[in-house]
Amino acid sequence: MLVTLIIIIAFSLLVVFHEFGHYIIAKLLKVKVEKFAIGFGPEWFGFKGKETHYSVNLFPLGGYVRMLGDEAGDPNAKAPRSYLAQKWYKRAAIVAFGPVMNFVLAILLFTIIFMVGVSVPDTSTTRIGYVYENTPAFKAGIKEGDIVTKVNNQEIKGWEELTKIIQPNYGKELRLEVLRDKKPLILRLIPEYDKERKVGILGIRSSQKLERDNPLNAFIKGCAETYSWTVITLKAIWWMVSGQIAPEVSGPVGIAQMISVGVKAGFASLVAFIAVLSINLGVFNLFPIPILDGGHILFLVIEAIKGKPVNAEKVKIAQTIGLALLLLIFLFATYKDIVRLLIPGPK
């Protein structure tokens, strides 16, 4: 029940921020917003503001902002406060700020993570934070919480000193002196060779410490993290389009499953996943596909170049094609989600 509630809140948060972007710029530009809706289908509850009706609808996947005269043929299209009566660049700003707010949400979420604290390796100590199964450390009986004091009678003061001794000594027996519950213990083990890193390993991980940032540093890191994930997202899309990697997409089923995993992994993992999801939504919505925000912006740029709006019938045809393309992507993503659920990959 809790996981389901968190999934609904996560989806709703993405939608609210996206639609708020359209809403706030429309308001700032004096365009009349008739309705701000979260979700689709029958209205669950709502209220009337000064001129806008706010509602939460039965199905929480999605939402919309309806403005006065926002469709061709609308009798209010020429009213001074209608959407279509605005200059092309004002309409472009209203459309663009939906995806922009998804990036803003990502920055805020990453900022919260850095302020609350991020677990980082504590290299100032030799305390064992985790022991991997079927490794030399595991077989020798090393346990989480053990503190390594000496290796081959050499005193060790930090994690970096420990790794510098372990890495070049693969295949050679090491004598470790450790403290367990404040009691000294001697263990003998042989580091195994890691083919990927080409070093010796014991199969241990350092203990972690919580690193917190002040609001300003957290915000700066949040911006940097959002930028990095945006670049990663764009590269991944390019690699899929160019055939360098196999197409991997997730629909609502897969996303809900990943949120569920994030819930179990902890607060930071869940919030980080929602932030990355918000970035993906922002990037995807800027694609020049008719019916998406990027498609609307494309039509507005064409309008600016031509000096007149794109023919309404052509826009409708393009949007129909765009809708069909989105449905195909949705069906493909849902199919992939179901396949992943029914045929899980190797563990």
C-alpha positions in Angstrom: 0.0 0.0 0.0 2.8 2.4 0.9 4.7 1.6 -2.3 1.6 2.2 -4.4 1.1 5.6 -2.6 4.7 6.6 -3.2 4.4 5.6 -6.9 1.2 7.8 -7.3 2.9 10.7 -5.5 6.0 10.4 -7.7 4.1 10.4 -10.9 1.9 13.3 -9.6 5.0 15.3 -8.6 6.4 15.0 -12.2 3.1 16.1 -13.7 2.4 18.9 -11.2 5.8 20.5 -11.9 5.5 20.1 -15.6 2.0 21.6 -15.9 2.9 24.3 -13.3 5.6 25.5 -15.8 2.9 26.0 -18.5 0.6 27.6 -15.9 2.9 30.1 -14.3 4.3 31.5 -17.5 0.7 31.8 -18.9 -0.3 33.7 -15.8 2.8 35.9 -16.0 2.0 36.7 -19.6 -1.7 37.5 -18.7 -3.1 34.6 -20.6 -6.3 33.3 -19.0 -6.0 29.8 -17.7 -9.4 28.1 -17.5 -8.3 24.8 -16.0 -5.4 23.2 -14.2 -5.9 19.5 -14.0 -3.8 16.7 -12.6 -4.7 13.3 -14.1 -7.4 12.4 -16.6 -10.9 11.0 -16.6 -13.7 12.0 -14.1 -12.9 14.7 -11.6 -12.1 13.3 -8.2 -12.1 16.7 -6.4 -11.5 20.3 -7.3 -12.2 23.9 -6.6 -12.7 27.2 -8.5 -10.2 30.0 -8.1 -10.5 33.5 -9.2 -10.7 32.5 -12.9 -9.1 29.0 -13.0 -10.7 25.7 -12.0 -8.2 23.4 -10.3 -8.9 19.7 -10.3 -7.5 16.3 -9.4 -8.9 13.6 -11.7 -9.4 9.9 -11.2 -6.4 8.6 -13.3 -3.2 10.2 -12.0 -1.1 9.5 -15.1 -0.7 12.9 -16.8 -2.4 16.2 -16.6 -3.1 19.4 -18.6 -3.5 23.2 -18.5 -6.4 24.5 -20.6 -6.1 28.2 -21.6 -8.6 30.5 -23.2 -8.6 30.1 -27.0 -5.8 27.5 -27.2 -7.1 25.6 -30.2 -7.6 26.7 -33.8 -11.3 27.4 -34.5 -12.0 28.3 -30.9 -14.5 31.2 -30.9 -12.3 32.9 -28.2 -9.1 32.5 -30.2 -9.0 36.3 -30.9 -9.8 37.4 -27.4 -6.9 39.6 -26.0 -6.1 37.1 -23.2 -6.4 34.0 -25.3 -3.4 31.8 -26.0 -3.6 32.0 -29.7 -3.8 35.9 -29.6 -0.2 36.0 -28.2 3.0 36.5 -30.1 4.7 33.3 -31.2 7.6 33.7 -28.8 5.2 34.2 -25.8 3.4 31.0 -26.8 6.8 29.2 -27.2 7.7 30.4 -23.6 4.5 29.0 -22.2 5.1 25.6 -24.0 8.8 25.4 -23.2 8.4 26.0 -19.4 6.7 22.6 -18.9 9.9 20.7 -19.7 12.0 23.4 -18.1 10.2 22.8 -14.8 11.1 19.1 -15.0 14.8 20.2 -14.9 14.0 22.6 -12.0 12.4 19.7 -10.1 15.5 17.5 -10.7 17.7 20.3 -9.4 15.5 20.7 -6.3 15.5 16.9 -5.6 19.3 16.6 -6.0 19.7 19.6 -3.7 17.6 17.9 -1.1 19.7 14.8 -1.4 23.0 16.7 -0.9 21.5 18.6 2.1 20.1 15.5 3.8 23.4 13.7 3.2 25.0 11.3 0.8 26.8 8.1 1.9 30.5 8.3 0.8 33.4 5.9 1.6 35.1 6.8 4.9 38.8 6.5 3.9 40.0 7.8 7.2 39.5 4.5 8.8 40.1 0.8 8.0 36.7 -0.3 9.3 35.1 -3.0 7.1 31.7 -1.8 5.8 30.8 -4.8 3.7 32.1 -8.3 2.9 31.2 -9.8 -0.5 30.3 -13.4 -0.6 32.6 -16.1 -2.0 35.7 -13.8 -1.8 39.0 -14.3 0.0 37.8 -12.0 2.8 34.5 -13.9 3.2 36.3 -17.3 3.2 38.8 -16.1 5.7 36.1 -15.0 8.1 36.4 -11.2 7.9 33.2 -9.6 9.1 31.5 -6.2 8.8 32.7 -3.9 11.5 36.2 -5.4 11.7 39.0 -2.8 11.9 42.3 -3.7 10.1 45.2 -2.6 12.2 48.2 -4.3 10.6 49.1 -6.1 7.4 52.2 -8.3 7.5 53.2 -6.5 10.8 52.9 -3.1 9.0 50.6 -0.6 10.8 47.7 0.6 8.7 46.1 4.0 9.4 43.7 4.5 6.5 41.8 2.7 3.7 44.2 4.0 1.0 47.1 2.5 2.8 45.2 -0.8 3.0 44.4 -0.9 -0.7 48.0 0.0 -1.7 49.2 -3.2 0.1 46.4 -5.5 -1.2 46.3 -4.5 -4.9 49.9 -5.6 -5.9 50.0 -8.7 -3.7 47.5 -10.9 -5.5 48.4 -14.6 -5.1 50.5 -13.9 -2.0 49.4 -14.7 1.5 48.8 -11.7 3.8 48.7 -11.7 7.6 45.9 -9.3 8.7 45.6 -8.2 12.3 42.1 -6.9 13.0 40.0 -5.7 15.9 36.6 -7.3 16.4 34.6 -6.0 19.3 37.8 -4.4 20.6 39.5 -7.9 20.7 42.6 -8.5 18.5 42.4 -11.3 15.9 44.8 -12.6 13.3 43.6 -13.8 9.9 45.5 -15.1 6.9 44.2 -14.8 3.3 45.4 -14.5 -0.3 44.1 -11.7 -2.5 42.6 -12.8 -5.8 43.2 -11.2 -9.1 40.6 -8.9 -10.5 40.8 -9.2 -14.3 38.9 -5.9 -15.0 40.9 -3.7 -12.7 44.1 -5.9 -13.0 44.7 -5.7 -9.2 44.5 -7.9 -6.2 41.2 -7.7 -4.2 40.0 -9.2 -0.9 36.3 -8.6 -1.5 35.7 -5.9 1.1 34.3 -2.4 1.0 35.1 0.5 3.4 32.6 1.8 5.9 30.5 4.7 4.8 29.9 8.2 6.3 27.2 10.7 5.8 28.4 13.8 4.0 26.1 16.8 4.2 26.3 20.1 2.3 25.1 23.6 3.1 22.2 24.8 1.0 24.3 26.8 -1.5 26.8 24.0 -2.1 24.0 21.5 -2.3 22.3 23.7 -4.9 25.5 24.0 -7.0 25.9 20.2 -6.8 22.2 19.7 -7.7 22.7 21.8 -10.8 25.8 19.9 -11.8 24.2 16.5 -11.2 21.2 17.6 -13.3 23.5 18.7 -16.1 25.4 15.4 -16.0 22.3 13.3 -16.2 20.9 15.4 -19.0 24.1 14.8 -21.0 24.0 11.0 -20.1 20.3 10.9 -21.3 21.1 12.6 -24.6 24.1 10.3 -25.2 22.0 7.2 -24.5 19.3 8.4 -26.9 21.9 9.0 -29.6 23.5 5.6 -29.0 20.1 3.9 -29.4 19.2 5.9 -32.5 22.6 5.3 -34.1 22.3 1.5 -33.3 25.3 1.5 -30.9 23.2 0.0 -28.1 19.9 -1.9 -28.1 16.8 0.2 -27.5 15.9 0.2 -23.8 12.7 1.9 -22.8 10.4 1.6 -19.8 6.7 2.3 -19.6 4.5 3.0 -16.6 4.8 -0.6 -15.4 8.6 -0.6 -15.5 8.9 2.8 -14.0 6.6 1.8 -11.1 8.7 -1.3 -10.6 11.9 0.8 -10.4 10.3 3.2 -8.0 9.4 0.2 -5.8 13.0 -0.9 -5.9 14.0 2.7 -5.0 11.7 2.7 -2.0 13.5 -0.4 -0.7 16.9 1.1 -1.4 16.3 4.1 0.8 15.4 7.8 0.7 18.4 9.0 -1.4 18.0 6.3 -4.0 14.3 6.9 -4.4 14.6 10.7 -4.7 17.6 10.4 -7.1 15.5 8.0 -9.3 12.6 10.5 -9.4 15.0 13.3 -10.3 16.5 11.3 -13.2 13.0 10.4 -14.3 12.1 14.1 -14.3 15.1 14.8 -16.5 14.1 12.1 -18.9 10.6 13.5 -19.1 11.9 17.0 -19.7 14.3 15.8 -22.5 11.6 13.6 -24.1 9.0 16.4 -24.1 11.4 18.6 -26.0 11.6 16.2 -28.9 10.2 17.8 -32.1 7.4 15.3 -32.3 3.9 16.8 -33.0 1.7 16.6 -29.9 4.7 16.9 -27.6 5.9 20.3 -26.3 8.9 20.1 -28.7 6.5 19.6 -31.6 4.5 22.7 -30.6 7.7 24.8 -30.4 8.7 23.5 -33.8 5.4 24.7 -35.3 5.9 28.1 -33.6 9.4 28.5 -35.0 8.0 27.7 -38.5 5.3 30.3 -37.9 8.0 32.8 -37.0 10.0 32.1 -40.2 7.0 32.1 -42.5 5.3 35.0 -40.8 2.0 33.2 -40.4 0.7 30.2 -38.5 1.0 26.7 -39.9 -2.2 25.5 -41.6 -4.5 24.1 -38.9 -5.3 21.0 -40.9 -1.7 20.2 -41.4 -1.1 20.6 -37.7 -3.9 18.2 -36.9 -2.6 15.6 -39.3 0.9 15.9 -37.9 -0.4 15.6 -34.3 -2.4 12.5 -35.3 0.8 11.0 -36.6 2.7 12.1 -33.5 0.0 10.5 -31.3 0.2 7.3 -33.2 4.0 7.3 -32.7 3.7 7.9 -29.0 1.2 5.1 -28.7 3.6 2.7 -30.5 6.4 3.8 -28.1 4.1 3.3 -25.2 3.0 -0.2 -26.3 6.6 -1.2 -27.1 7.7 0.0 -23.6 4.8 -1.8 -21.9 5.6 -4.9 -23.8 9.3 -4.7 -22.7 8.2 -4.1 -19.1 6.0 -7.2 -19.2 8.8 -9.3 -20.8 11.2 -8.2 -18.1 8.7 -9.1 -15.4 7.8 -12.5 -16.8 11.3 -13.4 -18.0 13.8 -11.8 -15.5 17.4 -11.6 -16.6 20.3 -13.4 -14.9 20.9 -12.4 -11.3 
